[in-house]
Amino acid sequence: MSVTSTEINILIQRYLQEFGYNHSAFSFGSETKISQNQLSKRPLPSGSLVNLIQRGVLFSQIEMASEKVVASDEDIFGRQLHVLRAKRQQCADFVKEISTNTRKIKVFKSPDQQDNGHIILSDQSSLILYGHISPVICIAWSPQENFLATGSCDGTVVIWEMKNHDSGECEVFDNPSVYLPDQSLEKMCDITCISWNQTGNMLAVGNHNGLVSIIVDNQVITITSLQSPVVSMSFNNNDLLICGSLKGNIVIATKDSIIRSFKSFGGDVIDIAWISDKSAVYASGSMVYSIDADSDEQKSLFQTQNSITQMCLDISQETIAVIENTGSVTLFSLNGNKRVEPISHKPILCITWSSIPQSYAVGISDGKIALCILSELTPIIIDEHFKAPFLIVFDPLGRYFASAGFDGVVIIYSISQNSVITSYISNIPILDMSWSPDGRILCLALESGAVSLIDFELLC
């Protein structure tokens, strides 16, 4: 919309006439030669000049308010503006890319965006894999990076085969293998957790109904039923599988038989993990216990003040970190040292150890992320989410970490640069994330049943 100088002159003359300044209106019209323009013959509503000025003031106020919203990114209106701007630029870049017959994974960024400007997560900015009809709950890369396993609410496990992973033209085979560990489908059979062994030839699968299975040589072998949802599982270096269920049942097994069974002392099992080829630890209630594959004995390691919500081990498997519904992290070294680190006044929702020794990150309910280095007194605070982050995963090479928040935003943070290098907006909730072992590809599990792959060799 634009207003010409002639139209402004006509509005001013009508304004003078409406308020009785006829001589001034006549003189103004003669000097500006309004009568010689055909526009002066058109009917004009009363108060047009005042109405136009009021509208201008109103739109100026709206523009000022919207700029504040966009700058803070704390309002749904601001977020929608980010989405519209990003989509507009991506559409233009997409047309340009098609015209040159190139269809590689690419990050589209508007010239007026900042370095951490939002990008729409779509098939234009990532490779989207469609293999499930229900939300994808868990994802896992094989250690050799040639297979990607995804588990869904529909009870299926899809294994995608990758090729040329170490070259510039990484590809995914379009005929993945699909497995249904629970054939009955008479009760809830959601895939709750999956884990590869060290050689990448066996995949353990846990179901919501407690079924524990192993996929090996294109066959599904049922190991046991834990009678309640399987919450955590992992292999050790000798292909021994340990898994725990919500109601406290724990088993250690091979692909052929159960080696040992335990009943949790604290009730529900929160997390379970190997700390050596023979020993494992699990969190239950407000306690962390250790168990051994060669013994029925269980030992209590340490206790927290409140119920534990998550447990994880550092990369050296020497330090255990647990969080409760507080703003503190409890660290326990296997040599017996225990300390509590206060991070925030707000509850911590998630914790992940870094691939760099002696550092970890937590997601806080106020939307902040704290990157904690054990040798430093003060954590680094990253404030990029305007809703709480619930997932944090580190690049295995120690370059980046990715976080997903309830705001639908995924940020990619560079540890060396101490800044956000890019961020994505997803209109579909993200349920899980995982880096490939070489740090090249970040995989996102989507509630739609799709899987998104972001190639960092092309991004960075």
N, C-alpha and C positions, 0 to 999 in steps of 0.2 A: 504494500500500500504506500502511495506517495501523494502529496498535496502540492500543487503548482502554486507559483506566486500569484497568478491570476485568481485562482480559487480562494486564496487567502485574502486578497483584496476585496473580492465580492463578499466574503464573510464579514470583513471589517465594516464595509459600507452598510450591509444589512443590520449589523449590530448598532451602528450610529443612528440609523433610521428608526429602529425599534425603540430607542431611548429618547427620541425627539430631537436629535442633533441634525436637523435637516440641512442647514446651511453647511455644516462641516461635512455631511455625507455627500452633498452636491459638489463641493470643492474637491473632496478626496476622489470622487468618481471621475471628475473632469481631468484631474491631473494623471490618474492612472488609466484613463480611457476605457473604463469598464463597459460603457454602453456600446462600444464597438465589438465586444466579444459575445458570441452566441450563448455562452454559459450564463450570462446575466439575465437571459429570458426564461430560464428554468425556475420553477417554483422552489422555494427554500423554506424549510420549517423554521418557526420562531425559535430563537435561542440556539441556533446551530453553532455559533462561535463558542459560546460558553460550554455547550455540550462536548464539543471537540476538545477543548482545553481540559475539561474534567476527565474525559476518557484518557487523554494523554498522561495526566497526573496519576490516574489509577493504574495504567499499564506500567508507568515508571516505578510505582510502588511494588507492583507484582514482580517486575524484573529485579528490583533490589532484593526482595524477599527470596526469590528463586535463586539468585546468586549466592545468598547466605546459606541456603539449604544445600546447594551443590557443593559449596566449599566445605560444609561440615559433614555431608553424607550421612546425616543422622535422621533422615526423614524419608518416607516412602516416595514422596514426590521427587526428591533429589535423586534417589536411586533410579526411578523411572527415566529421569532425564539422562542419566549416565547410560542406561540401556538403549534409549532412543538414539543418542549420539553415536554410540559404538555400533549399533546396527546399521545406521545410515552409512558410516564409513566402511563397514565390512561389506555391505552390498556393493558399493562402488568398487572396492578392491577386488571383490569376487568376480564381477563382470570383467574387470581388466585382466584378471588372472586367466579366466576362461578364454578370453580373446587371444591369449598367447599360448594356449594349449598346455598349461602347466597345472597339475593337480597334486602338488605336494602338501604335506602338512605345513601350515604357515601361521604365524601370528600376525593378525591384522591390528594395526594401531593407527589411530587418527593423528594427523600432524599436530593438532592442538591439544592432544592429551599429554599429561605429565608422564614421567617414567613409570609411575605406578597406576596409570589409567586403566580402567576396567576394560576387559575384552569379553565378548559374549562367548560362552562355552558352546560350541556348535561344531558341525562338520566342516566349517570353514577355518576353525582355529585348532581343531584336533581331529584325530581319526576315531570315528564312532563305530563300535562293534555291536551288532544286534544278534543276540543268541538266546535271550531269556524273554519270557512273557510277564514276569513278575519282578519286583525290586531285587537288585543284586545286593546281597548282604556282605559278602566277604570275597576277597581276591588274594591271590598268592602267586608269586613268580617262582619258577623252578630255579635252583642255584645256577644252572648253566644258561639261563635266560632264553631257552628255546621254547619254553611252554609257559602259558599264562592260564591259571585256573580261576574260574569264577563260580560262586555258589549263590543260589537264588531262593526266594520265598516259595517258588513252585516246586522245590525239592530236587531240582536238576543241578548238575555240575557240568560246566562246559570247559573243555581244555582247548585253548587256541594255540596253534603251532606257529612259531615265528621263524623267519629265515633271513639271512644276511643281516643279523642283528649287529654285527661288528662293522658293517659297511655303511656307506651313506644312504643306500636304498633299502632300508629295513622294511620288510613286508610281512603281512599276516595271511596265512592260508584261509581261504573262504569256505573251507569244509571242516569246521571244528568237530571234535568228538564230544558227544552228549551222553551223560550217564544219569540214571535215576536210582540212587542207592536204596530208597525205600519204595518197593514196587506196589505196596498195598494202597497208598494214598488215602487210607480210611481215616487217618488222623493227621494232625499238623506235622509236616515233614520238612519244614524249612531247614535249609542248610545253615548252620550256625557258626561253623568254623572249618577251615581247611588248612593243611600243612604239608609241605613237601619234605621228603627225606634228603639227605646230603648229596646223594648222587642223582636225584631228580627222576628216578624211575618208579617211585611210589608216592601216591597222594592219599593222605588220611583225610577222612570226611566225617564230621559230626553233625547229627540231626537234632531238631527240636524235640523229637520224641525219645532221644537218648541213644539212637542207633549209631554205632561206630563202625565205619567201613574203611577199606583200603582199596584204591584203584591201582592195579598193577597188571601189565601185559594186556591192556584193554579189557580187563575183567574187574567186576566189583566183588570183593570178598568181605562178607560181614564178620566182624570180630566179636562184638558183644552188644548188649543193650544196657545202658546205664540208668534206664527207667525215668530219666528227666533230661531236660535240655543240656547238651554238651556245650560247655562254655569256653574251654581252652584245651589245646592239644599241641604237641610238638614231638619231633624225632630227635634222638641223640645221634652221635657219630656212628653208633653200631646198629642203627635202624631199629632201636627200641622206641616204641611209641608210648607216650604217657598222655592221658586225657582225664579231665575231671568234669563232673556234672553239677547242675544247680543244687541238687539235693545231697551233695557231698560224697558221691561215689567216685572212686579213683581207680584206674587200672593201668598197669604197665603190660604191654603186649608186643608180640611180633606179628607178622602177617599170618602166621599159622596158629598161634595159641596165646593165651593169657599167662603172663609170667607171675604177676602178683596183683592182688586187689587190696584196697584200703577203704576205710570209712572215715571221712573227715571228722576231726575232733570238734571243729567249730560249726558244723552244719554246712551251709552253702559254700561251694568253691567259687572264688572270684576269679583267680588266675592261677596258672600252674606252668612251671618251666623247669628244664634241666639246668643244673649248675655244673654237672660233670657227666661222664659216661655212665655213672652208677647212681648219682644222687640228684634229687629234684627238690624244689620248694613249691609250696602252694599257700595262697592267702585264703583265710576263711574267718568270717566275723571280724574281730579286731586282732587276730593273731596271724603270724606267719610260721609255718611248720616246715620241717625237712623230712624227707623219706628216702629210703634206699631200695634199689632194685633187688638186693640180696637179703633183705631183712623185712620183717613185718613191723619193725619199730618206727614210731613217729616221734620227732623231737620238736619242741617249741623253740623258735629262734628269738622272737621278740614280739611285743604287744604294743598296740596303739591305743589312744584314749577313746576313739570312736571306731565304728565299723569301717573297714577298708573298702574303697570303691574301685581301686586299680592298683596292680603291682607290675613292675617291670624290672628287668636286669640290664645292667650296662653291657657294653660290647665285650668286655673282658670277663663277664659273668662272675665278678667279684663283689659287686655292690648291688643291693636290692633297694629300690625306691618304691614307696607306697604313698597313696594319697587317701585322705578321708574327705568328709564333707566340710572341710575347713580350708583356710588359706595357707596351710603348712605342708611341707614334704618331710617324710621320715626316711632317712637314709641309714642302711645297715650294711656294714662290711662283713664278709664272711669270717673275718678274723675276730669278730665280736664287738666292734665299735659301732655305736648307734648315736645318731644326732638328729635333731629336729630343726629344719630350716624354715623360718617364717618368710613367706613370699608376699602375701597380700592379706588385706582385711576381708576380701571376698572369697567365697569357696572356689577351690580349684576343681575343674571338670575333667582334665586329662593330663597325662604326663608321658613323655617319650624321651628315652636316652638318645643322645646324639651319636653319630658314627665317629665323632671326634672324642677321644677318651676324656673322662672327667667333666662332662657337660650334659645338660638336659634342658628340655623346654616344657613349660606347663601352660595350659589354657585356662584362663580365669573367667569367672561368670560375668565380670563387667566388660568383657570384650577384649581384654588385653592378653598378650602373650609375654611370658617372662622367660628369657634365655639365661639359664644359670650356669656359670662356670665355677666349679668347686674351689678353685684357687682365688676367685674374686669375691669380695664381700657383698657387692651390689649387683643384682641381675640387670640385664639389658631388657628394657620394656618396649615392646612393639605394640603400637595402638593403631591397628588398621581395620579391625572388625568393629562394626557398631552393634553386633550381637555376639553372644558368647561363642568362642571356638571350641569345638568338641573333638576335632581330629588334628593331630600333628604328626607328620612323618618326615624323617631326615633323609636326604640324599646319601647313599652309601659312601660316596667319595668325600663327604663333609663339606660340600660347597653351599648347599641350600637346605631349607626346610619348607614344606608346604603345609598350610593349615586351612581347614574348612570350618566355617562358622554357621550358626543358625540364620545368618543374614543371607545365605546363598552365595557368599563370596569365598573364593579360594585365593589366597595370597601365596606368592613365591618369594621367599626372603633370601637374599644373598648374605651369608655369614661373613665373608671377607669384606664385602662392601658395606656391611651393616645397614642395609636398606632393602626395601621392597623393589624387586626388578620388574614384576608385573603382577596383575591380579585378574581373576576371571569372575564373571557373574554367571551363575547357573540358575535358570528358571526351574530346574528339576533338582530336588534335594539330593545331596551326595551322602552316601552311607558308609563308604570306606575308601581308603587311598593306599597305594603301595608303589614304591620305586622299584624299577628293575635293578638287579644286583650291580650293574655297571653304571647306574645313575643316569642312563640316557633317557628313559621313558618313565613318566609319571602316569599311573593308571588310576582312574576314578570310577567307582561303582555308583551307578545312578538308580534312583528309585523307579525310573521308567523301565528298567530291565536292560538298558544299554550300558556299555562300558566305553569310557573315553580315554584315549591315549594321547598324551602330550609329549612330543619329541623334543628334548632339550638340546639335541645336536643341531636342530634347526632354529630353536629359540635363542640359544646363547652362542 
